[in-house]
Structures are given as structure tokens and as C-alpha cells.
Amino acid sequence: MANHKSAKKRAKQNQVRRMRNKSVKTSLKTLEKKLRAAKEAGENTEELMKKTQSAIHKAAKKGIVHKKTASRKISRLFKFANA
């Protein structure tokens, strides 16, 4: 465990960031599942696709997911949605 005051603060900050990142990643997965389910059901996915793409871009911008990972996810989702 941390011995210095600054190390204790750093550990606390890391914990807060980890929980925030986990929350965002979970919401991204949920959006992707909703998009796939809507496509399977034959619904219009245009609005949901915009929302999902925006969320993935925001996560990449904040460093929660790597920018190339975000690009790959968006590319695959568009390919799936347009198929």
C-alpha cells in the first residue's frame, strides 16, 4: 500500500478513474448490443447509429478507448448496419 501522501492520493484518483472508465465502456457495449438487436429486428438504425458513433468518438477523445480501436468499432458497426 502507498506510504506517501501523494501516493495515497494517486491511488484514490486511479480508483475513481477506473470506475468512470468502466462505466463508459459498459455503456458503449450496451449501445452496440442495442444497435445489433435493432438491426436483427428490422428496425431503422440510423438514429441509434449516430448515437453509438458519437459515444465511441467521445470515449476515444477522452482516452478511455484507443482511437484506432474506436475507428475499428465504428467501421464494423457501419458495415453491419449497411449489410
C-alpha positions as CSV (number, residue, x, y, z in Angstrom):
1,M,0.0,0.0,0.0
2,A,1.0,3.6,-0.5
3,N,3.2,5.2,2.2
4,H,3.4,8.8,1.0
5,K,0.5,11.3,1.0
6,S,0.9,11.8,-2.8
7,A,0.9,8.1,-3.5
8,K,-2.3,7.7,-1.5
9,K,-3.9,10.5,-3.5
10,R,-2.7,8.9,-6.7
11,A,-4.2,5.5,-5.7
12,K,-7.5,7.2,-4.9
13,Q,-7.5,9.1,-8.2
14,N,-6.8,5.9,-10.1
15,Q,-9.7,4.1,-8.4
16,V,-12.1,7.0,-9.4
17,R,-10.9,7.0,-13.0
18,R,-11.1,3.2,-13.2
19,M,-14.7,3.2,-12.2
20,R,-15.6,6.1,-14.6
21,N,-13.8,4.3,-17.5
22,K,-15.6,1.0,-16.6
23,S,-19.0,2.8,-16.7
24,V,-18.3,4.4,-20.1
25,K,-17.1,1.1,-21.6
26,T,-20.1,-0.7,-20.3
27,S,-22.4,1.9,-21.8
28,L,-20.6,1.5,-25.2
29,K,-21.2,-2.2,-25.1
30,T,-24.9,-1.7,-24.3
31,L,-25.3,0.7,-27.2
32,E,-23.6,-1.8,-29.6
33,K,-25.9,-4.5,-28.4
34,K,-29.0,-2.3,-28.9
35,L,-27.9,-1.4,-32.4
36,R,-27.3,-5.1,-33.3
37,A,-30.7,-6.1,-31.8
38,A,-32.5,-3.3,-33.7
39,K,-30.9,-4.4,-37.0
40,E,-31.8,-8.0,-36.3
41,A,-35.4,-6.9,-35.6
42,G,-35.5,-5.0,-38.9
43,E,-35.9,-1.5,-37.3
44,N,-34.4,1.7,-38.6
45,T,-31.0,2.0,-37.0
46,E,-29.9,5.4,-38.4
47,E,-30.6,7.4,-35.2
48,L,-29.1,4.7,-33.0
49,M,-26.1,4.5,-35.2
50,K,-25.4,8.3,-34.8
51,K,-25.8,8.0,-31.0
52,T,-23.4,5.0,-30.9
53,Q,-20.8,6.6,-33.1
54,S,-20.9,9.8,-31.1
55,A,-20.4,7.9,-27.8
56,I,-17.5,5.9,-29.3
57,H,-15.8,9.1,-30.5
58,K,-16.2,10.8,-27.2
59,A,-14.7,7.8,-25.4
60,A,-11.7,7.9,-27.8
61,K,-11.3,11.6,-27.3
62,K,-11.1,11.2,-23.5
63,G,-8.7,8.3,-23.8
64,I,-11.0,5.6,-22.5
65,V,-10.6,3.6,-25.6
66,H,-7.7,3.9,-28.1
67,K,-8.5,6.0,-31.2
68,K,-7.8,3.1,-33.6
69,T,-10.0,0.8,-31.5
70,A,-12.8,3.3,-31.8
71,S,-12.3,3.6,-35.5
72,R,-12.4,-0.1,-35.9
73,K,-15.6,-0.5,-33.9
74,I,-17.3,2.3,-35.8
75,S,-16.2,0.8,-39.1
76,R,-17.5,-2.7,-38.2
77,L,-20.8,-1.3,-36.9
78,F,-21.4,0.7,-40.2
79,K,-20.6,-2.4,-42.2
80,F,-23.1,-4.4,-40.1
81,A,-25.8,-1.7,-40.2
82,N,-25.5,-1.3,-44.0
83,A,-25.4,-5.0,-44.8
